[in-house]
């Protein structure tokens, strides 16, 4: 666990999630209906067993790692369902939530169900589980009344005598009522500096207000420079506060890469995304690696000990691979990079595909292996690396047959494009509204006819382009060309995803698919809609699987031109015969003699129309260069 390697002794999870009116069908939530029955008892149907089994796993893992967990029950805010959504389950105005008899009974039912739940992994009831450090009434629960806190705390304490109760707010000053309430054991606040250097003094003030009365925790801090974050951590230590938590560290994704949570929006928030241990290039703009090292140092300093030496990481878990263009693994905690290896046998000999792969990707595959030989079957494994060394190898996955190569462009820059118009640029901020994707291309002005072009070194099989629209107006245009000059529009299948902006202002995701392209397509153009807003829409990712130029692909193009009439039957037969002989010589005599036959093929293009001859000649030239390099 990252928290353990960072020296952390405790962490928090987010709140129990609540079904919301804007949720898409199938959205997983902990609470899916009114929690209590008319007599005030628990409504078992209100609680999603699948969601709570995940919480079972979290607590079991925390026990294994020796880390304690704070569990907030509800939320001041509606991000994943909060008290306003609990009110909505009853049709109650949120302003009445704290006093309404039915919603109060509902919260007690949530406490009753949660505290009495028996972990399906460990067999231990939550109320008896050592993994739980404290129950928090909610996340930043500013609007809860003193009467409500007392009533709910009394009910909680009647069930659970083992754990602390925390009240977490964003208030600048600690209320006397919280210090006097017997059902508030720990006072916790969120304090965000926002580069104004105010957090240090506020921590000092709040620690003074709680001194000798109750433990105080800076439950959330962050959104600042590395220097100021260091000052904040030093202040937590020097004042004797019971701890602090940097917002917000996100773990590896079970499907590869990491989970992400952007905090961008405006002003000082615009640069910041979630942190990932031990730090990666994607976090350079907010000094992620330095902040992670600082956090580890201070986490041990508050315990009065020096950080132990870093150990080599555990092996990652390589996930099933359907294509060499989509390789992913479950990452190793603490790994800075990975060594991807490949062999033609599950027992080796292993060769290095890439000695330094970063897994700081957002909800997509990690690696595209473009060095495969078509038709070959490969086995893959991966090793994690940190400053202490390499992990043992992962599991082996294979055989994976290489049936094509792919252009896979996540548009971190425009380097994979063949050309693009001048008013396009990469966007890497405000990622939250784009499903946390890390980069996209957008127009920088409202100029019309803005486009980018990909050059395809072979026969394309299909194309898929992912885009985002703030409003579902207009469409991208996909066009194909064999010479890069004359483009023909292609009709794409369009799929739209998303239910609207929601609480975060999400944009709609729109996918364009070209299932089949002419075999002589060598250029793909993607043209942006000519909308007035220069940032609407944005291009997110492009995937183009293709067959690299070979004798077989050139034969397919000759056959295509014979069908379209650009080659006479006689010329097509002669060119096909040249290619068959080149293929035979390649199989039996080696590249040199095959190259001579390909050069003869090029001389026979004199009788071919100019456009067709140019493409066939270019493909033959590319193949000759490839053969000479072998």
Secondary structure, 3 states (H helix, E strand, C coil): CHHHHCCCCEEECCCCCECCCCCCCCCCCCECCCCECCCCCECHHHECHHHHHHHHHHHHHHHHHCCEEEEEEEECCCCCCCHHHHHHHCCCCHHHCCCCHHHHHHHHHHHHHHHHCECCCCCCEHHHCCCEEEEEEEECCCCCCHHHHHHHHHHHHHHCCCCEEEEEECCCCCCHHHHHCCCCCEEEEEEECCCCCCHHHHHHHHHHHHCCCCEEEEEEEECCCHHHHHHHHHHHHHHCCCCEEECCECCECCCCCECCCCCCCCHHHHHCCCECCCCCHHHHHHCHHHHHHHHHHHHHHCCCCCCCCCCCCCCCEECCCCCCCCECEECCCCCCEEEEEEECCCCCCCEEEEEEECCCCECCCCECCCCCCCCCEEEEEEEEEECCEECCCCCCEEEEECCCEEEEECCCCCCCCCEECCCEEEECCCHHHHCCCCCEEEECCCCCCCEEEEECCEEECCEEEEEEECCCCCCCEEEEECCCCCCEEECCEEEEECCCCHHHCCCEEEEEEECCCCCCCCEEEEECCCCCCCCCCEEEEEEEEEEECCHHHHHHHHHHHHHHCCCCHHHHHHHHHHHHHHHHHHHHCCHHHHHHHHHHHHHHHHHCCHHHHHHHHHHHHHHHHHHHHC
